[in-house]
Every structure is written in structure tokens, then in C-alpha cells.
């Protein structure tokens, strides 16, 4: 996270503001990363509810990951020109970690409450890991810059969250 949390945000192209702030969640005071990650969880649960199969959910989740990563790299690079390096309001990377963790739930056949519980656990694991930045996440955050850096540390944190979610799934829900 940047050290420019108190910086006044400059004028930026509205499309990039909309995309990079996850429809404005990055502009909400308090915990913008958590709000954006939670939005990602709601999107994933909505897809789980409407898609006809586990395979369709997996494909949609991977498409979200790939598409959002590419768009996120692009829009973050643009936004850094206006708002400085790794601005706090740019939270397009937060849903990525949530969606990565939710990969562990794509082929789960449990009842609705278990799916919601596991996906929520993945979201919470991701947020804890993203905040604490263990196991290389801090190194990526500090040493990989621009759009790639913004996305990469959250993808790595999401990967660790996915592993933890899989462990919880297989220990408690099989």
C-alpha cells in the first residue's frame, strides 16, 4: 500500500477512476481494500448462484482473474500518473485475491450455507494475508512496481488463501 494515503487525488480519466476504484469502493473511507474484496466475494457468489455448472463457474472465475489482471495492470499504470505510486484508492487488485481464494470452492458440492461459508473464509484468509503480507507477498509489494506489482502481491496472497481454503474444505467439509 502506498504512503500517499493523505494525498489529494488529482484529476484522472473518469473511466480509469471507475475501473481502478472498483466502482468507487476505493473511495469509501475506512478499509477500501476490504470493501473491494467483499464486492469481489458478492460477485463470485452471484455467479455461483446463476451459473449452471461447476465447470461454468470455474471458467467464469478464471476469466475474471485473467481479465481483471490485464485490465488492472493497464488502469493502475494510468492511475499512477495521476495519483502517485500504488494509490490507496486503486483497489482493482482486491477482488483478484478473493476470486483466487474462491477457486477452492468452484467444484464444491455442499449445501448453500457451506459454499457461502467457504467462500467467505477464502475472502477472510485473503484479507489477513494481504494485510500481513507473509511468504514473499511483502517482497513483491515492495519490489515489483507499477500495474504488475499492484496485481502480483494480491494474486500471491490469493494463492495462499486458496491453499488455506482448500485445507479447511478438505478437513471440515468432505
Secondary structure by P-SEA (a helix, b strand, c coil): cccccccccccccaaaaaaaaccccccccccaaaaaaaaaaaaaaaaaaccccaaaaaaaaaaaaaaaaaaaaaaaaaaaacccccccccccaaaaaaaaaacccccccccaaaaaaaaaaaaaaaaaaaaacccaaaaaaaccccaaaaaaaaaaaaaaaaaaaaaaaaaccc
